[in-house]
Amino acid sequence: MVTALSCARMDELESYDSAPEIEAFYKKEKDFFTFANPADVPEGLQWQDGMDQPEVGDDQAKKGGVLNQAIQAFPPTYRTFGPNSNHSFRGEFHDNIEMGLVSLHPDTMQVIPGLAKQWAVSKDRQTVYFRLDPEARYSDGVPVVADDYLMTFYVYRSPYANAPFYSQYYGTQYKNITKYDDLTISITLATAKPKTAYFAALSPMPRHFLKEFGPDYPVRYQWRVKPTTGAYQIDEDKTRKGRVIVLKRVKDWWAKDRRYQKNRFNPDYIRYRLVRNSEKQFELFRNGEMDLYSLNAPRFWNEKTEMDVVYKGYIKKAIFYNDYPRVPRGLYINNSKPLLDDVNVRVGMQHASNMQKLIDFDFRGDYRRTNIFCEGYGKFSEPNIRAREFDPKKAREFFAKAGFTQSGKDGILKKKDGTRLSFAISVAQDPQTNRIVLRLKEEAAKAGLEYQIESLDGTGFFKKVMSKQHEICFWGWGAGPPYPRYYQNFFSGNAYEQGSKTPKPNTNNITVTVDPRLDEYSLAIRNATTEQEIQENAYATEKVIHELAPWVPGYHRNYYRFGYWRWLKFPEKSFNVRVSSEPYEAHVHWVDMKVKEETLTAKRKGEVFPESLEVYDQYLVK
């Protein structure tokens, strides 16, 4: 969290002009950055506009009102790349908001327009030509132009960004960007790809905003709000750092009448209140201070919602079966730590962690056991691998191979030199998470393994894991369509600093896993030109991950469940989009202020509405 001292330092920074360095970089990388004329655009291209897909959302949606939600950790920065930018709130103010050149339709997964109004793919499927929408604007009114896309490559590849993943990705996955005029560019990928236009589509970096991008970028831009091309922007006037963060709908948003946007992004404000405790969040929801609440946890769905506001119809319950990649949630093991660098310890740990009991008893059978890292990608998910079952006897056999052959007075195994089989699980503070790891601790003791629980606040937990200081952490990565990705999590270059045994911070290889096969397969998926290549290498990757046991696969669900006050509305025909992981992700909901007044009046008078439990299973994967 920002301090008064760091704020003062940011205010005292001298002005900086990045223009000379940018121009010098373009000249140095002249094969990558090309400047041409409109006449140089190839003839005979097949231009597409993606306007043949169904509209998103509901024509009945109303603009206005405030959507009240809660978060458990305040974002450590407003930056979207660089140190500490990969936090849990990033999706809410960037990933689900910012527009790319094109995107994927959330129901059909076909390419639809974004900041580009038209695009064309070369015959070799490596180069995509984009015509920018001339109406596209940032939230500060500045037009989106070709130079902003050149700027994207500059900042991501610059060492000033201190963003290893972006530097590597944008430096190897693309070969060229060409500017033909202010509204026409082409982007060439390193290899041909399926859904070429989607993979070539960037989000722009506003050059006018980043005019001071330089060596002190992480500090200078720590709390600067970047102009957005999307419907919402952080409202600095209403935001209180460390307490509440507010997004406001952009006034006269340029895309508000576009086919795929007009019925979305409806509330005027989205207010996120910092409430670290899930129980406290639920109380606020019950009292009407939050408009919706996740009920994925069985205890909340089955017990906590046994209350008058549900019986009387003020709050509705809903379950929505989605078709979406599953979060790889589980125990992530830091392979760089002593003892944990032994595969026998890690395999033993898998046999000693009773995830199935969590599912059967704590989660009442509502969840499913996760078997592989990238589950839920259809034909791209390896179908035969099964997570190692809880078996204390097998666990002890593997622990014995690692030298843990003696049992202490408390039943915990140890080596002959007295070294105990004991590791700390780092978790973010939350009652539900604490119950989960307590169950795992109790069960692991049956196999002679001690789990110690280290409960940290959200920010502290995130920083510890990203600096690779944890032994084990309870973690779940965000997952998204259309294809599985392994590079950032398992490529060896993301594990250690070059030429050393010091774990590399701020990369997503939090298990610090190194294996040449994973390098080969993950790169092959990155560079795949066909879906068949993706499938074959994904299967091979999962087999190596299973062999190395860098994590203990946990559990997942094929739905999301939540409660919401009846004034929060969703599309009547489809309720929500097929490819979504949360009810608010696609922003097709709206707040009906008339119904809110009606509901609160009825509540005061003791009037009731029909109790409502809604099940939407049209996307249930059989």
URDAFEN-V296335 format. One record per backbone hydrogen bond with DSSP energy under -0.5 kcal/mol. NH is the residue of the N-H (numbers start at 1). CO is the residue of the C=O. If there is no record, write none. Layout:
# URDAFEN-V296335
nh: <NH & NH>
co: <CO & CO>
This chain:
# URDAFEN-V296335
nh: <7 & 8 & 9 & 10 & 11 & 12 & 13 & 13 & 18 & 18 & 22 & 23 & 24 & 25 & 26 & 27 & 28 & 29 & 30 & 32 & 33 & 34 & 34 & 36 & 36 & 40 & 41 & 45 & 47 & 48 & 53 & 56 & 58 & 61 & 64 & 67 & 68 & 69 & 69 & 71 & 78 & 79 & 85 & 87 & 90 & 92 & 93 & 94 & 95 & 96 & 97 & 98 & 101 & 103 & 105 & 109 & 112 & 113 & 114 & 114 & 115 & 116 & 117 & 118 & 119 & 120 & 122 & 125 & 128 & 129 & 130 & 131 & 132 & 132 & 133 & 136 & 138 & 139 & 141 & 144 & 145 & 146 & 148 & 149 & 149 & 150 & 151 & 152 & 153 & 154 & 155 & 156 & 157 & 158 & 161 & 162 & 167 & 168 & 169 & 170 & 171 & 172 & 172 & 173 & 175 & 176 & 177 & 178 & 179 & 180 & 180 & 181 & 184 & 185 & 186 & 187 & 188 & 189 & 189 & 190 & 193 & 196 & 198 & 199 & 200 & 201 & 201 & 205 & 206 & 209 & 210 & 211 & 213 & 217 & 219 & 220 & 221 & 222 & 224 & 226 & 233 & 235 & 236 & 239 & 240 & 243 & 244 & 245 & 247 & 248 & 249 & 250 & 253 & 256 & 258 & 261 & 262 & 264 & 265 & 266 & 268 & 269 & 270 & 271 & 272 & 272 & 273 & 273 & 274 & 275 & 275 & 281 & 282 & 283 & 284 & 285 & 286 & 287 & 288 & 289 & 290 & 291 & 292 & 293 & 295 & 300 & 301 & 302 & 303 & 304 & 305 & 306 & 307 & 310 & 311 & 312 & 313 & 314 & 315 & 316 & 317 & 318 & 319 & 320 & 321 & 321 & 322 & 322 & 323 & 324 & 326 & 329 & 330 & 331 & 332 & 332 & 333 & 333 & 334 & 335 & 335 & 337 & 340 & 341 & 342 & 343 & 345 & 346 & 347 & 348 & 349 & 350 & 351 & 352 & 353 & 353 & 354 & 355 & 358 & 359 & 360 & 361 & 362 & 363 & 365 & 366 & 368 & 370 & 375 & 380 & 381 & 382 & 391 & 395 & 396 & 397 & 398 & 399 & 400 & 401 & 402 & 403 & 404 & 405 & 405 & 406 & 408 & 411 & 413 & 414 & 415 & 418 & 421 & 422 & 423 & 425 & 426 & 426 & 427 & 429 & 434 & 435 & 436 & 437 & 438 & 439 & 440 & 441 & 442 & 443 & 444 & 445 & 446 & 447 & 448 & 449 & 450 & 451 & 452 & 452 & 454 & 454 & 455 & 456 & 456 & 461 & 462 & 463 & 464 & 465 & 466 & 467 & 468 & 469 & 470 & 471 & 472 & 473 & 474 & 475 & 475 & 477 & 489 & 490 & 491 & 494 & 495 & 496 & 497 & 500 & 503 & 504 & 505 & 506 & 507 & 510 & 512 & 518 & 519 & 520 & 521 & 522 & 523 & 524 & 525 & 526 & 527 & 528 & 534 & 535 & 536 & 537 & 538 & 539 & 540 & 541 & 542 & 543 & 544 & 545 & 546 & 547 & 548 & 549 & 550 & 552 & 553 & 554 & 556 & 560 & 562 & 563 & 564 & 565 & 566 & 568 & 569 & 569 & 571 & 575 & 576 & 579 & 580 & 585 & 587 & 590 & 591 & 592 & 592 & 593 & 596 & 597 & 598 & 599 & 600 & 601 & 602 & 603 & 604 & 605 & 606 & 607 & 609 & 614 & 616 & 617 & 620 & 622>
co: <3 & 4 & 5 & 6 & 7 & 8 & 9 & 10 & 16 & 211 & 18 & 19 & 20 & 21 & 22 & 23 & 24 & 25 & 27 & 29 & 29 & 32 & 177 & 34 & 179 & 37 & 38 & 42 & 45 & 119 & 50 & 259 & 263 & 58 & 266 & 269 & 66 & 67 & 271 & 273 & 222 & 222 & 82 & 85 & 87 & 89 & 89 & 90 & 90 & 91 & 94 & 94 & 202 & 112 & 110 & 105 & 103 & 49 & 101 & 116 & 100 & 101 & 131 & 131 & 48 & 129 & 127 & 122 & 187 & 120 & 185 & 118 & 130 & 183 & 115 & 133 & 142 & 228 & 138 & 136 & 143 & 182 & 145 & 145 & 146 & 146 & 147 & 148 & 149 & 150 & 151 & 152 & 153 & 154 & 158 & 159 & 163 & 164 & 165 & 166 & 167 & 168 & 169 & 169 & 188 & 188 & 32 & 186 & 34 & 178 & 184 & 184 & 181 & 130 & 178 & 128 & 176 & 126 & 187 & 173 & 125 & 193 & 195 & 195 & 196 & 197 & 198 & 148 & 204 & 206 & 206 & 208 & 210 & 214 & 216 & 216 & 217 & 219 & 221 & 224 & 248 & 246 & 234 & 235 & 244 & 240 & 240 & 272 & 270 & 233 & 268 & 231 & 250 & 253 & 255 & 258 & 258 & 261 & 587 & 589 & 65 & 65 & 247 & 67 & 245 & 270 & 69 & 271 & 243 & 71 & 273 & 277 & 278 & 279 & 280 & 281 & 282 & 283 & 285 & 284 & 284 & 68 & 68 & 563 & 561 & 297 & 297 & 298 & 299 & 299 & 300 & 303 & 305 & 307 & 307 & 308 & 310 & 309 & 309 & 564 & 612 & 562 & 614 & 560 & 319 & 616 & 320 & 558 & 578 & 322 & 375 & 327 & 475 & 552 & 330 & 473 & 331 & 550 & 471 & 333 & 511 & 334 & 338 & 337 & 339 & 341 & 342 & 342 & 343 & 344 & 345 & 346 & 347 & 348 & 349 & 350 & 352 & 353 & 354 & 355 & 356 & 357 & 357 & 358 & 359 & 363 & 556 & 554 & 373 & 377 & 378 & 380 & 351 & 391 & 392 & 393 & 394 & 395 & 396 & 397 & 398 & 400 & 399 & 403 & 414 & 414 & 412 & 408 & 448 & 406 & 419 & 415 & 413 & 420 & 450 & 452 & 424 & 472 & 454 & 456 & 430 & 431 & 432 & 433 & 434 & 435 & 436 & 437 & 438 & 439 & 440 & 441 & 443 & 444 & 445 & 444 & 421 & 449 & 423 & 450 & 425 & 452 & 453 & 427 & 454 & 457 & 458 & 459 & 460 & 461 & 462 & 463 & 465 & 464 & 464 & 472 & 424 & 332 & 426 & 330 & 473 & 328 & 486 & 486 & 487 & 491 & 492 & 492 & 502 & 497 & 501 & 495 & 503 & 466 & 504 & 508 & 509 & 515 & 515 & 516 & 517 & 518 & 519 & 520 & 521 & 522 & 523 & 525 & 530 & 531 & 532 & 533 & 534 & 535 & 536 & 537 & 538 & 539 & 540 & 541 & 542 & 543 & 544 & 545 & 545 & 331 & 551 & 329 & 368 & 320 & 318 & 293 & 316 & 291 & 314 & 565 & 567 & 590 & 575 & 571 & 574 & 106 & 578 & 582 & 584 & 569 & 64 & 567 & 590 & 591 & 592 & 593 & 594 & 595 & 596 & 597 & 598 & 599 & 600 & 601 & 602 & 602 & 312 & 317 & 319 & 615 & 617 & 620>
